[in-house]
Amino acid sequence: MRYIPTVSPLPAEPPPRAEPPPPPRDPRSVRHSPAATARRTADLVNALADETAGPGDIAALLRAHGENDPVGLTPHDLAGLRQAAGRLREVFAAGTTTDAVTVLNRLLHEHTGPLRLTSHRGASPWHPHVDPDDDAPWPEWFLASSCLALAVLVWTHQRPPGGICAADGCPRVFVSQGSGRDRRYCSRRCATRERVAAHRRRHSPAQESGPSAHPHLQCCRKRSGT
């Protein structure tokens, strides 16, 4: 009988080392995202357009967008915030991307400083700022942070960051949503109201009794030369 040497089996390869799970994302970072900051900008621009809104109303809106207390606004702060809102409205009023960029570049040049990262002494996740320091006055913070967020939206989507509602008599601004179809209204309510108004205009008695409602009259006028 022929001798067949035994071969020792190769040692099994060790299982691949599992990658450690990524650290959990700080939920507070969501409110510092460009999209969240841009929505806050639009809400503040709309609220500050109401001359009856006082410091307490604007402070409550800031808290609703995640600002931590103390949010103590003075009448002087409110006046400065209204001026900043007026400048930011120009960005929303721009009809084209080029116009929006022109306004943003001017505001960034005139009202912001060097880009820096801050955590507000550990009270928040790291995020960018372009205002002078963490204790900048409310109007400077509002204008600088809004310009940065709106600039990032233009960069990301290559389109205006928002607009002014197209509904008749509505001055509210809004933020464009992603890269889909151009938005025209600040809310579904305004969009529905405009559709209803357009429907009524198309079916109004004046339209139905006009020349287009009686083609034979148009034909007669053409024959008579009128």
C-alpha positions in Angstrom: 0.0 0.0 0.0 1.4 3.3 -1.1 2.0 5.8 1.7 0.2 9.1 1.3 1.4 11.8 3.6 -1.2 13.7 5.4 -1.4 17.5 4.8 -2.3 19.7 7.7 -5.2 22.0 6.8 -4.3 25.7 6.4 -5.2 27.7 9.4 -8.5 29.5 9.0 -8.3 33.2 8.3 -9.4 35.4 11.1 -12.8 37.0 10.5 -12.5 40.6 9.3 -12.4 43.2 12.1 -15.7 44.9 12.4 -15.5 48.6 11.8 -16.6 50.6 14.9 -20.0 52.3 14.4 -19.9 55.9 13.6 -20.4 58.2 16.5 -24.1 59.3 16.9 -24.9 62.6 15.1 -25.6 65.4 17.4 -29.3 66.3 16.8 -28.5 69.9 17.6 -26.5 70.1 14.4 -29.7 70.1 12.4 -30.6 73.6 13.4 -27.3 74.9 12.2 -27.7 73.4 8.7 -27.9 75.9 5.8 -31.4 74.8 5.0 -32.6 75.3 8.6 -30.8 78.6 8.8 -32.4 79.8 5.5 -35.9 78.8 6.8 -35.2 80.8 9.9 -34.1 83.7 7.8 -37.4 83.7 5.8 -39.5 83.4 8.9 -37.7 86.4 10.5 -37.9 88.5 7.4 -41.6 87.9 7.3 -42.1 88.5 11.0 -40.0 91.7 11.0 -42.1 93.1 8.1 -45.0 93.3 10.6 -44.5 96.7 12.4 -46.7 95.5 15.3 -44.3 92.7 16.1 -42.4 93.5 19.3 -39.1 92.3 20.9 -41.0 89.5 22.7 -42.6 88.2 19.4 -39.2 88.0 17.6 -37.5 86.5 20.7 -40.2 83.7 20.7 -39.6 83.1 17.0 -35.9 82.8 17.6 -36.5 80.2 20.4 -38.8 78.3 18.1 -35.9 78.0 15.7 -33.6 76.6 18.4 -31.9 79.7 19.9 -31.0 79.2 23.5 -32.0 81.6 26.3 -31.3 84.2 27.2 -32.8 85.8 24.1 -33.2 89.3 25.4 -34.0 91.7 22.6 -34.2 95.5 23.1 -36.0 98.0 20.9 -32.6 98.9 19.6 -32.0 95.3 18.6 -35.4 95.1 17.0 -34.7 98.2 14.8 -31.4 96.7 13.7 -33.0 93.4 12.9 -35.6 95.2 10.7 -32.8 96.9 8.8 -31.1 93.6 8.3 -34.3 92.0 7.2 -34.8 94.7 4.6 -31.4 94.0 3.1 -32.0 90.2 3.1 -35.4 90.8 1.3 -33.3 92.0 -1.7 -31.9 88.5 -2.1 -35.4 87.0 -2.1 -36.6 89.7 -4.6 -33.8 88.9 -7.1 -35.4 87.4 -10.2 -32.4 85.5 -11.4 -29.5 83.5 -10.0 -27.1 86.2 -11.2 -29.1 89.0 -9.5 -29.2 87.0 -6.2 -25.5 86.4 -6.3 -24.8 90.1 -6.9 -26.8 91.0 -3.9 -25.3 88.3 -1.7 -21.7 89.2 -2.8 -22.4 92.8 -1.8 -23.8 91.9 1.6 -21.0 89.4 2.3 -18.4 92.0 1.4 -20.1 94.8 3.5 -21.4 92.9 6.5 -19.4 89.7 7.2 -15.9 88.9 8.4 -13.6 85.9 7.9 -15.0 82.4 8.0 -14.5 80.7 11.4 -15.8 77.7 13.3 -17.4 78.0 16.7 -19.1 75.8 19.2 -20.3 78.7 21.4 -18.0 77.5 24.2 -19.2 73.9 23.9 -22.9 74.8 23.9 -23.5 73.6 20.4 -21.8 71.4 17.7 -19.1 73.1 15.6 -20.5 75.2 12.8 -19.4 78.1 10.6 -19.8 81.8 11.4 -18.9 84.9 9.5 -19.9 87.5 12.1 -17.1 89.2 14.2 -17.4 87.0 17.3 -19.8 84.8 19.3 -21.1 87.9 21.2 -21.9 89.9 18.1 -25.1 92.0 18.3 -28.3 90.3 17.2 -28.6 92.3 13.9 -25.0 91.5 12.9 -25.5 87.8 13.7 -28.8 87.6 11.8 -27.5 89.3 8.7 -24.1 87.4 8.6 -25.6 83.9 9.3 -28.4 84.4 6.8 -26.0 85.5 4.1 -23.8 82.5 4.6 -26.8 80.1 4.5 -28.4 81.6 1.4 -25.0 81.6 -0.3 -24.6 77.9 0.4 -28.1 77.3 -1.1 -27.1 79.1 -4.3 -23.9 77.1 -4.4 -25.7 73.8 -3.8 -28.6 74.2 -6.2 -27.3 76.8 -8.7 -30.5 78.8 -8.5 -32.0 81.7 -6.5 -32.3 80.6 -2.8 -35.9 81.8 -2.6 -38.4 84.3 -3.7 -41.4 86.5 -2.9 -44.9 85.1 -3.0 -46.6 85.6 -6.4 -50.0 85.7 -4.8 -51.8 89.1 -5.2 -51.1 91.2 -2.1 -48.9 88.7 -0.3 -45.4 90.1 0.5 -44.1 87.0 2.3 -40.7 85.5 1.3 -40.0 81.8 1.0 -37.0 79.4 0.6 -36.8 77.4 -2.6 -36.9 73.6 -2.0 -34.1 71.6 -3.6 -33.7 71.5 -7.4 -37.3 70.7 -8.4 -39.8 72.9 -10.1 -39.5 76.7 -9.4 -41.7 77.6 -6.4 -44.0 80.6 -6.8 -46.0 80.8 -3.6 -45.1 81.0 0.1 -47.7 78.5 1.1 -50.4 76.1 -0.2 -53.0 78.5 1.0 -51.7 81.2 -1.3 -51.3 78.8 -4.2 -54.9 77.6 -3.8 -56.3 81.1 -3.5 -54.6 82.1 -6.7 -55.9 79.0 -8.6 -59.4 79.7 -7.4 -59.1 83.4 -8.4 -57.8 82.4 -11.9 -60.6 79.9 -12.3 -63.2 82.6 -11.4 -61.7 85.1 -13.8 -61.8 82.5 -16.6 -65.5 81.8 -15.9 -66.7 85.3 -15.0 -69.8 86.7 -16.8 -67.6 89.4 -18.4 -65.4 86.7 -20.0 -68.4 84.6 -21.0 -70.2 87.6 -22.6 -67.1 88.9 -24.4 -66.3 88.5 -28.1 -64.5 85.2 -27.5 -67.7 83.8 -26.2 -69.6 84.6 -29.4 -67.4 83.5 -32.4 -70.1 84.4 -34.9 -69.9 88.1 -33.7 -66.2 88.1 -34.5 -66.9 86.6 -37.9 -69.5 89.3 -38.6 -67.1 92.1 -37.5 -64.4 90.7 -39.9 -66.9 90.7 -42.8 -68.0 94.3 -42.0 -64.5 95.5 -41.6 -64.9 96.5 -38.0 
